[in-house]
Amino acid sequence: MNKIPECPIHPVSIKLIRSGHPWITADSFSNRFPRQSSFIVAADERRRPLALLLHDPFHKNVKARVWSTRAPFEREAQHFTASVQARLDLAFEKRDKQKEISERENYYLTFGEADQLPGLFILRLKDRVLIQFYTAFWNRYKSIIQTTIQEIYPEILDENIWFQLRGETKELQKLPKNESDPNRRDEFHLQEFGLQYLIRLGSSYDIGLYTDMSSIRHTLQDLIAQDSKVLNLYSYTGAFSLWAMKLGASEVVSVDLSPKYIEWLQQNIGLNPELKSEQHEAMTMSADEALGSLKGQNRKFDLIICDPPSSSSDGEKRTSAIKSYKELLKKMDAVLSSEGKMVIFLNTHQVNAQKFERTIQDYLKELNLKYKLGLKLSLSQDCPTLKGFPEGNYLKGIVLEKL
Ligand SMILES: C[S@@+](CC[C@H](N)C(=O)[O-])C[C@H]1O[C@@H](n2cnc3c(N)ncnc32)[C@H](O)[C@@H]1O
């Protein structure tokens, strides 16, 4: 192996690495890392080796990710393959021990940085595995990753392993594919908490079910009482709607702007004959429009679930979810029964849980709405988070109880 270049990094990056943050973002230092080198040794202010980095010169924003802060780094790099295998084994073992995830066929086998595998997310989807690279660094380790998975899970066949490049840059926004087998089945069903869902690996960037929300879905069962009326805003393919129906809700209304996702949701209901489809109503329109229409009909719900995209556009201007919550709270309140509850989510690392909570409290005050802040929701179980790394802790939810 060639000698790994030692490069100075930005003073802020030095501080961040010391506090456990695993990213080096684009700046005048990282933009000068030698492009051909896949590993870089970051040097501190006194030019002492600080960390071994995985380099990704093509990434728009995250130029390198910390692999190790334990010197000697030349040796760490020489043993890289063995370390990848060991970290994968450890992550898989952790999931095998988690009883909570045994009720679902979808869970994360690795969750990137929080499993010490920066930018490497592996999803188990029934008898398949979807390997997501958030950095192109991992491209050259495809076969090591695949072999390690199949050593531990020999039931996973070659044709059921999918690779997907994801990330901020357009080049990384690719569909999962495996060139070797054009006839592979990309559509299948999997089970979560006794419900079947249609998964599509090959047709869209989104596969039809958010696994990072699974543990939260499970938690929400305590809020869905028999015969409750549930409104699911920004429903996507309906995971919360099906779950509410399964738990005995007497009426479930799902709202999504996308006809494609509403159709997918209907297909998901069809996959579960025990669900009473006549108790479900789909509204293919904006949440705003649906809330207006439901208010006009004088409808009331016991539980409203609201999970908007982090920002959305009406064709003219972009609005962030956090900003749109003021208007949303007012409109949701108008269709929430007395003593009803709302579960509101925010899906961005740019606003932390405390800021989200404070902003919501301020809005409630301004709107003169009386609510108690209840349970806080966040990533958990198979989706761990890392202290000092807010980017990995993007999902937050609050239960609001009407007083
Ligand atoms: C983050 S996903 C919701 C995921 C879903 N709650 C789940 O758990 O599976 C956001 C969804 O909002 C929909 N959407 C975006 N803008 C919307 C709007 N203004 N009104 C209603 N739905 C919208 C998108 O089509 C997408 O399905």
The ligand as an SDF file (V2000), in Angstrom:
LIG
                    3D

 27 29  0  0  0  0  0  0  0  0999 V2000
  -41.9180   11.9130    4.5560 C   0  0  0  0  0  0  0  0  0  0  0  0
  -43.1270   11.2530    3.4870 S   0  0  0  0  0  0  0  0  0  0  0  0
  -44.2340   10.6550    4.6660 C   0  0  0  0  0  0  0  0  0  0  0  0
  -43.9030    9.2410    5.1520 C   0  0  0  0  0  0  0  0  0  0  0  0
  -45.0650    8.5560    5.8370 C   0  0  0  0  0  0  0  0  0  0  0  0
  -45.5690    9.3310    6.9570 N   0  0  0  0  0  0  0  0  0  0  0  0
  -44.6880    7.1640    6.3140 C   0  0  0  0  0  0  0  0  0  0  0  0
  -44.4550    7.0080    7.5050 O   0  0  0  0  0  0  0  0  0  0  0  0
  -44.6090    6.2420    5.4910 O   0  0  0  0  0  0  0  0  0  0  0  0
  -43.8680   12.6810    2.8370 C   0  0  0  0  0  0  0  0  0  0  0  0
  -45.0930   12.4710    1.9170 C   0  0  0  0  0  0  0  0  0  0  0  0
  -45.7180   13.7310    1.7800 O   0  0  0  0  0  0  0  0  0  0  0  0
  -46.2940   13.8400    0.4910 C   0  0  0  0  0  0  0  0  0  0  0  0
  -46.5090   15.2880    0.2760 N   0  0  0  0  0  0  0  0  0  0  0  0
  -45.6040   16.2500   -0.0470 C   0  0  0  0  0  0  0  0  0  0  0  0
  -46.1710   17.4680   -0.0100 N   0  0  0  0  0  0  0  0  0  0  0  0
  -47.4700   17.3070    0.3630 C   0  0  0  0  0  0  0  0  0  0  0  0
  -48.5500   18.1890    0.6200 C   0  0  0  0  0  0  0  0  0  0  0  0
  -48.4080   19.4930    0.5070 N   0  0  0  0  0  0  0  0  0  0  0  0
  -49.7090   17.6450    1.0240 N   0  0  0  0  0  0  0  0  0  0  0  0
  -49.8740   16.3120    1.1610 C   0  0  0  0  0  0  0  0  0  0  0  0
  -48.8700   15.4210    0.9340 N   0  0  0  0  0  0  0  0  0  0  0  0
  -47.6850   15.9020    0.5410 C   0  0  0  0  0  0  0  0  0  0  0  0
  -45.3220   13.1460   -0.4160 C   0  0  0  0  0  0  0  0  0  0  0  0
  -45.9790   12.6860   -1.5890 O   0  0  0  0  0  0  0  0  0  0  0  0
  -44.8330   11.9940    0.5010 C   0  0  0  0  0  0  0  0  0  0  0  0
  -45.5790   10.8380    0.2700 O   0  0  0  0  0  0  0  0  0  0  0  0
  1  2  1  0
  2  3  1  0
  2 10  1  0
  3  4  1  0
  4  5  1  0
  5  6  1  0
  5  7  1  0
  7  8  2  0
  7  9  1  0
 10 11  1  0
 11 12  1  0
 11 26  1  0
 12 13  1  0
 13 14  1  0
 13 24  1  0
 14 15  1  0
 14 23  1  0
 15 16  2  0
 16 17  1  0
 17 18  1  0
 17 23  2  0
 18 19  1  0
 18 20  2  0
 20 21  1  0
 21 22  2  0
 22 23  1  0
 24 25  1  0
 24 26  1  0
 26 27  1  0
M  CHG  2   2   1   9  -1
M  END
$$$$
